[in-house]
């Protein structure tokens, strides 16, 4: 209970607190088991600095995309403001609930009572199928026990999750936290008795559930690929409404298109479902994926071969129509970076480096092995420093990555594309995906001369805190920097010592 925490420790926590201090507080507040599960599901090493926004953005975005699901946040006001802002920036069209707190309500346990009262008032079955309550960093570190919330109120499911920045490395993996919690709840319901069918009814063929957010055309393309096998594409998880959870569990196999959904995979395997890694991208990827799906369903080899032969010539033709020539670095935090690299290589590109903020899992092994066999350096849990170092060392014709990687590349007069908005926003699967990247990357590489002109124009204006036009030399004051660095190092040592006590 949050009341177990000492007032001094609770009052000292905040957004500026170090990760180790927050972890120590969470353990002291009874959340050691939670942190151990996060460490197993979302391993960090060799560092804990992947490029990603606040992880809670991922789970919040999943909840806000679902029909008849309310999202409530419990955390510092600054965090809630930022998460709400960025969620609406990315197209959320509904309100985000917030249960505020202060040091007194946090320490005495009143915050938990306020959360329980809030969900009691919100639980209207005419409006909601479920209410998701999310603990951010401070409530998690303080041990606010969302597990003690009612499981349902008037038929409205209550789902409490913890999504601390000090326990979950990326917002992509936070999507898995909520998806896994919802699947666990839905699986319990299905095991207890009959559950509602999907709004569109049940499929007349065995289905393959698709794990991971993707471009809207990709599930339809996957459905077309599966049809010759007598199969159908099932729901995409994270889902858009609660009933899809039952349909997702009621499948013959699961395709881990994005391979980092560890909690979701655990629920599918508990339900007895097989999980297939990789995805139908390019010639080799489509052939291997269809073979793996056929094996999961026990489909005859000649039927699988017929399905492969029905699509692979079209994929090969689409790749040939939009060839890509050049050297690329690929990085991002979506989880599909390895798939994009595969497609670029089959289009003719040289891709010596792929970095992803997500961890290595057994479901990403087929893609990793394919890439490494072609001399690609694959970096899981890549940091911003890793990705920028790759751009500096390789000096590619095009850098694909996160915003700061794009910035770094453009400072070097290297054309660059933001992965999330310009690469993820295109189909990747089957014939539709085969030629989709070529047009945009070839156009971007054509901007090299413009990058050179921009670099020449801004040459000599400085960078960082020395940017701009100066009448004299900037006053750098390295002594101030050194003093500040010593303070940071002292604080880090103190936090480490406190953790070891």
C-alpha positions in Angstrom: 0.0 0.0 0.0 1.1 3.5 -0.6 0.8 4.2 3.1 3.8 2.0 3.7 6.1 4.6 2.2 7.9 7.1 4.5 6.8 10.7 3.9 10.4 11.8 3.3 10.9 9.3 0.5 7.6 10.0 -1.2 8.0 13.8 -1.1 11.5 13.4 -2.6 10.2 11.7 -5.8 9.4 13.6 -9.0 10.1 13.8 -12.7 13.7 14.8 -12.0 14.4 11.8 -9.7 17.0 9.4 -11.1 15.8 6.0 -12.4 17.7 4.1 -9.7 16.1 6.2 -7.0 12.7 5.6 -8.4 13.4 1.9 -8.6 14.6 1.8 -5.0 11.4 3.5 -3.9 9.2 1.2 -5.9 10.9 -1.9 -4.3 10.5 -0.4 -0.9 6.8 0.3 -1.6 6.2 -3.4 -2.5 6.6 -3.3 -6.3 9.8 -5.4 -6.5 7.9 -8.2 -8.3 6.5 -5.7 -10.8 10.0 -4.5 -11.6 11.4 -8.0 -11.9 8.7 -8.8 -14.5 9.4 -5.7 -16.4 13.1 -6.5 -16.4 12.4 -10.0 -17.8 9.8 -8.9 -20.4 11.7 -5.7 -21.5 15.4 -6.3 -20.9 17.5 -3.1 -21.2 21.2 -4.0 -21.6 23.8 -3.0 -22.4 22.4 0.4 -21.6 19.1 2.0 -20.7 19.0 4.9 -23.2 17.0 3.9 -26.3 15.6 6.8 -28.3 11.9 7.0 -27.4 9.3 9.3 -25.9 7.7 8.7 -22.5 6.7 5.0 -22.5 3.2 5.8 -21.2 2.5 7.5 -24.5 2.4 4.0 -26.1 -0.2 2.5 -23.7 -2.2 5.7 -23.6 -2.4 5.7 -27.4 -3.6 2.1 -27.5 -6.4 2.9 -25.0 -7.4 6.1 -26.8 -7.8 4.3 -30.1 -10.2 1.8 -28.7 -14.0 2.3 -28.9 -15.9 2.4 -25.6 -12.7 2.4 -23.5 -11.8 5.3 -21.1 -8.3 6.2 -20.2 -7.3 7.6 -16.8 -3.8 8.7 -15.7 -2.4 8.9 -12.3 0.9 10.8 -12.2 2.6 14.1 -11.9 0.6 16.9 -13.5 3.5 17.8 -15.8 3.6 14.3 -17.1 -0.2 14.1 -17.6 -0.1 17.4 -19.4 2.7 16.3 -21.8 1.1 12.9 -22.5 -2.3 14.4 -23.1 -0.8 17.0 -25.4 1.2 14.6 -27.5 -1.7 12.1 -27.7 -4.0 14.8 -29.1 -1.1 15.9 -31.4 -1.2 12.4 -32.8 -5.0 12.5 -33.4 -6.7 11.4 -30.2 -10.3 12.6 -30.2 -11.4 12.0 -26.7 -10.6 13.2 -23.2 -8.0 11.7 -20.9 -9.0 11.3 -17.3 -6.7 12.5 -14.5 -6.7 11.8 -10.8 -4.5 14.5 -9.2 -2.5 14.0 -6.0 -0.2 15.8 -3.5 2.3 14.5 -1.0 -0.4 14.0 1.6 -2.8 11.9 -0.5 0.2 10.0 -2.0 1.6 9.0 1.4 -1.6 8.3 3.3 -3.2 6.2 0.6 -5.9 8.7 -0.2 -4.7 8.8 -3.8 -5.8 5.1 -4.2 -9.2 6.0 -2.7 -9.5 8.9 -5.1 -8.8 6.6 -8.0 -11.3 4.1 -6.8 -14.0 6.8 -6.4 -13.2 8.2 -9.9 -13.7 4.8 -11.6 -16.9 4.2 -9.6 -18.3 7.4 -11.0 -17.1 6.7 -14.5 -18.3 3.1 -14.8 -21.3 3.6 -17.0 -22.0 0.5 -19.1 -23.9 2.6 -21.6 -20.7 4.4 -22.4 -17.8 2.0 -21.7 -16.8 -1.6 -22.0 -13.6 -0.9 -20.0 -11.7 1.7 -18.0 -7.9 1.7 -18.1 -6.1 3.3 -15.2 -2.4 3.9 -15.6 0.1 4.6 -12.9 2.9 6.8 -14.1 6.4 7.0 -12.5 5.6 8.6 -9.1 2.5 6.5 -8.2 4.4 3.3 -9.2 7.4 4.3 -7.2 5.1 5.0 -4.3 3.3 1.7 -4.5 -0.2 2.9 -5.4 -1.9 -0.6 -5.6 -4.1 -0.5 -8.7 -4.3 -4.3 -8.4 -6.8 -3.7 -5.6 -9.3 -1.9 -7.8 -12.5 -3.7 -8.4 -12.2 -6.0 -11.5 -15.5 -4.7 -12.8 -18.2 -2.2 -11.9 -21.7 -2.6 -13.3 -20.3 -4.7 -16.1 -17.5 -2.2 -16.9 -14.1 -3.9 -16.8 -11.5 -2.0 -14.7 -7.9 -2.6 -15.8 -5.0 -1.1 -13.8 -1.5 -1.0 -15.2 1.8 0.5 -14.2 3.9 2.1 -16.9 6.9 3.7 -15.3 9.6 5.3 -17.3 12.2 3.7 -15.0 10.9 0.1 -15.7 9.8 0.1 -19.4 12.4 1.3 -21.9 10.2 2.4 -24.9 6.7 3.5 -25.6 6.5 0.7 -28.2 6.8 -1.8 -25.3 4.2 0.0 -23.2 1.7 -0.9 -25.9 2.4 -4.5 -25.0 1.8 -3.8 -21.3 -1.8 -2.7 -22.0 -2.4 -5.3 -24.8 -1.2 -8.1 -22.5 -3.3 -6.9 -19.6 -6.4 -6.7 -21.8 -5.7 -10.2 -23.3 -5.3 -11.6 -19.9 -8.6 -10.2 -18.8 -10.4 -11.4 -22.0 -8.9 -14.9 -21.7 -10.2 -15.2 -18.1 -13.7 -14.2 -19.4 -13.5 -16.7 -22.3 -12.5 -19.5 -20.0 -15.4 -18.7 -17.6 -18.1 -19.1 -20.3 -19.5 -17.8 -23.6 -18.4 -14.3 -24.7 -19.9 -11.9 -27.3 -18.9 -12.6 -30.9 -17.2 -9.8 -32.9 -19.5 -7.2 -34.4 -18.8 -8.5 -37.9 -19.3 -12.1 -36.8 -16.8 -15.0 -36.7 -14.7 -15.9 -39.7 -15.7 -18.9 -41.7 -12.0 -20.0 -41.9 -9.2 -20.5 -39.3 -7.6 -17.1 -38.6 -4.2 -15.7 -37.9 -4.1 -13.0 -35.4 -1.7 -10.1 -36.3 0.4 -8.8 -33.5 1.6 -5.2 -33.8 0.4 -1.9 -35.2 0.9 -1.6 -38.9 -0.2 0.4 -42.0 -4.0 -0.2 -42.5 -3.5 -1.8 -45.9 -1.1 -4.5 -44.5 -3.7 -6.6 -42.8 -5.7 -6.7 -46.0 -2.6 -7.8 -47.9 -1.9 -10.4 -45.4 -5.4 -11.7 -45.7 -4.9 -12.1 -49.4 -1.7 -14.0 -48.9 -3.5 -16.3 -46.4 -6.5 -17.0 -48.6 -4.9 -19.7 -50.8 -4.0 -21.6 -47.6 -7.7 -21.6 -46.6 -6.9 -19.1 -43.8 -8.1 -15.6 -43.0 -6.4 -12.7 -41.3 -7.8 -12.2 -37.8 -7.9 -9.1 -35.6 -4.9 -6.8 -35.1 -3.6 -6.5 -31.6 -3.6 -3.9 -30.1 -7.3 -4.0 -31.0 -9.8 -1.3 -31.6 -12.6 -2.6 -29.5 -13.0 -5.1 -26.6 -14.8 -7.9 -28.6 -11.8 -8.1 -30.8 -9.9 -9.5 -27.9 -12.0 -12.6 -27.8 -11.6 -13.0 -31.6 -7.9 -12.5 -31.3 -7.6 -15.3 -28.8 -9.9 -17.5 -30.9 -7.3 -18.1 -33.6 -5.2 -20.9 -35.1 -1.9 -19.0 -34.8 -0.5 -15.6 -34.0 1.8 -13.7 -36.4 4.3 -11.6 -34.4 4.7 -8.9 -37.0 6.2 -6.7 -34.3 8.3 -9.1 -32.3 8.5 -7.3 -28.9 5.0 -8.0 -27.6 6.2 -10.3 -24.9 3.2 -10.0 -22.5 0.8 -10.5 -25.3 2.6 -13.6 -26.6 2.5 -15.0 -23.1 -1.3 -14.7 -23.1 -1.6 -16.3 -26.5 0.7 -19.2 -25.5 -1.3 -19.6 -22.3 -4.4 -20.0 -24.6 -2.5 -22.7 -26.5 -1.8 -20.6 -29.7 1.3 -21.0 -31.8 3.3 -17.8 -32.5 5.1 -17.2 -35.8 7.9 -14.6 -36.2 8.9 -12.3 -39.0 6.4 -11.1 -41.7 5.7 -11.4 -45.4 8.1 -8.8 -46.6 9.9 -9.1 -49.9 10.6 -12.4 -51.8 12.5 -14.3 -49.1 10.4 -13.0 -46.3 7.1 -13.9 -47.9 8.2 -17.4 -48.9 9.6 -18.1 -45.4 6.6 -16.6 -43.6 4.0 -18.6 -45.7 6.0 -21.8 -45.0 6.0 -21.0 -41.3 2.3 -20.4 -41.3 1.7 -23.6 -43.2 3.7 -25.5 -40.6 1.8 -23.9 -37.7 -1.5 -25.1 -39.3 -0.3 -28.4 -40.6 -1.0 -27.5 -44.2 0.4 -29.7 -47.0 3.6 -28.5 -48.6 2.2 -28.5 -52.1 -0.6 -26.1 -51.0 2.0 -23.8 -49.4 4.1 -23.9 -52.5 1.1 -22.9 -54.6 0.4 -19.9 -52.3 4.0 -18.9 -52.6 4.0 -19.2 -56.4 0.8 -17.1 -56.5 2.4 -14.0 -55.0 6.2 -14.2 -55.2 6.5 -13.4 -59.0 4.4 -10.3 -58.4 6.6 -9.3 -55.4 9.7 -9.8 -57.5 8.2 -7.7 -60.3 7.2 -4.9 -58.0 10.8 -4.8 -56.6 12.3 -4.7 -60.0 10.0 -1.8 -61.1 11.3 0.5 -58.4 15.0 -0.4 -57.8 16.9 1.3 -55.0 20.6 2.1 -55.4 22.5 3.5 -52.5 23.8 3.0 -49.0 21.3 3.3 -46.1 21.3 3.3 -42.3 18.0 2.3 -40.7 17.0 3.1 -37.1 13.9 3.7 -35.1 11.7 2.7 -32.2 8.6 1.2 -33.9 9.8 -2.4 -33.9 9.6 -2.9 -37.7 13.1 -1.6 -38.5 14.4 -5.0 -39.4 11.5 -5.6 -41.8 12.2 -2.3 -43.5 15.9 -3.1 -43.9 15.0 -6.5 -45.5 12.7 -4.8 -48.0 15.4 -2.2 -48.9 18.0 -4.8 -49.4 15.8 -6.8 -51.7 15.1 -3.6 -53.6 18.8 -3.3 -54.3 20.1 -1.1 -51.4 23.2 -1.6 -49.3 22.2 -1.5 -45.6 25.3 -2.0 -43.4 23.5 -0.9 -40.1 20.1 -1.4 -38.5 19.4 -0.1 -35.1 16.2 -0.6 -33.1 15.3 0.7 -29.7 13.4 -2.6 -29.1 15.0 -5.7 -27.6 16.0 -8.9 -29.3 13.4 -11.6 -29.0 13.1 -15.1 -30.5 10.4 -13.7 -32.7 12.9 -11.3 -34.3 15.5 -14.0 -34.9 14.4 -14.9 -38.5 14.9 -11.3 -39.5 18.2 -10.9 -37.6 19.6 -14.0 -39.1 18.6 -13.0 -42.6 20.2 -9.6 -42.2 23.4 -10.8 -40.5 23.9 -13.4 -43.3 24.1 -10.4 -45.6 26.7 -8.6 -43.5 24.3 -6.2 -41.8 25.2 -5.1 -38.2 22.0 -5.4 -36.2 21.9 -3.4 -33.0 19.0 -4.1 -30.5 18.4 -1.5 -27.8 20.2 0.9 -29.9 20.9 4.3 -28.3 20.8 7.6 -30.0 24.6 7.6 -29.7 24.7 4.2 -31.5 22.5 5.5 -34.4 24.4 8.8 -34.8 27.8 7.0 -34.7 26.6 4.7 -37.5 25.6 7.7 -39.6 29.0 9.4 -38.9 31.0 6.3 -39.7 29.1 5.1 -42.8 28.0 8.5 -44.2 25.1 6.8 -46.1 23.3 8.1 -49.1 20.2 8.2 -46.9 19.7 7.9 -43.2 16.4 6.7 -41.9 15.8 7.2 -38.2 14.3 9.2 -35.4 14.1 13.0 -35.3 17.5 13.6 -33.7 19.1 11.1 -36.1 17.6 12.9 -39.0 18.8 16.2 -37.6 22.3 14.8 -37.2 22.3 13.5 -40.8 21.1 16.8 -42.3 23.8 18.7 -40.4 26.2 16.5 -42.3 24.4 17.3 -45.6 23.1 13.7 -45.8 19.5 13.2 -46.9 17.4 11.7 -44.2 13.8 10.5 -43.5 11.9 10.3 -40.2 11.0 6.6 -39.7 7.7 7.0 -37.9 6.0 9.5 -40.2 7.5 8.7 -43.6 8.4 4.9 -43.5 5.8 3.4 -41.1 3.1 5.3 -43.0 3.5 2.9 -46.0 2.6 -0.7 -46.6 5.3 -3.3 -46.2 3.6 -6.6 -46.8 3.3 -8.7 -50.0 3.2 -7.1 -53.5 1.7 -3.9 -52.1 4.7 -3.3 -49.9 7.4 -4.4 -52.4 7.5 -1.1 -54.3 6.2 1.2 -51.6 9.6 2.3 -50.2 11.4 2.8 -53.4 9.6 5.9 -54.5 10.0 7.8 -51.3 13.7 6.8 -50.6 14.7 7.5 -54.2 13.1 11.0 -54.0 14.8 11.7 -50.7 18.3 10.7 -52.1 17.7 13.1 -54.9 17.8 15.9 -52.4 21.6 15.6 -51.8 22.4 18.8 -53.7 19.9 20.7 -51.6 21.5 19.4 -48.5 24.9 20.6 -49.7 23.5 24.1 -50.3 21.9 24.2 -46.9 25.1 23.1 -45.2 27.1 25.7 -47.1 24.6 28.5 -46.3 24.7 27.8 -42.5 28.4 27.0 -42.3 30.1 28.9 -39.5 27.0 29.8 -37.4 28.0 27.5 -34.5 26.0 24.8 -32.9 24.4 24.1 -29.5 24.8 26.9 -27.1 27.3 28.7 -29.5 24.8 28.8 -32.4 24.1 32.2 -33.9 25.9 35.3 -35.0 28.5 36.6 -32.4 30.3 39.9 -32.4 33.1 38.2 -30.5 33.9 34.7 -29.4 31.2 33.0 -27.3 31.8 33.0 -23.5 32.0 29.3 -23.0 32.9 29.2 -19.2 34.2 25.6 -19.1 34.7 26.0 -15.3 30.9 26.3 -14.9 30.5 23.1 -17.0 33.0 21.2 -14.9 31.4 22.3 -11.6 28.0 21.2 -12.8 29.3 17.9 -14.0 30.9 17.3 -10.6 27.5 17.9 -9.0 25.9 15.4 -11.3 28.5 12.8 -10.6 28.2 13.4 -6.8 24.4 13.0 -7.0 24.7 9.8 -9.0 27.2 8.3 -6.5 24.8 9.2 -3.6 21.9 7.6 -5.3 24.0 4.4 -5.9 25.1 4.3 -2.3 21.5 4.7 -1.1 20.4 1.9 -3.3 23.0 -0.4 -1.9 22.1 0.3 1.8 
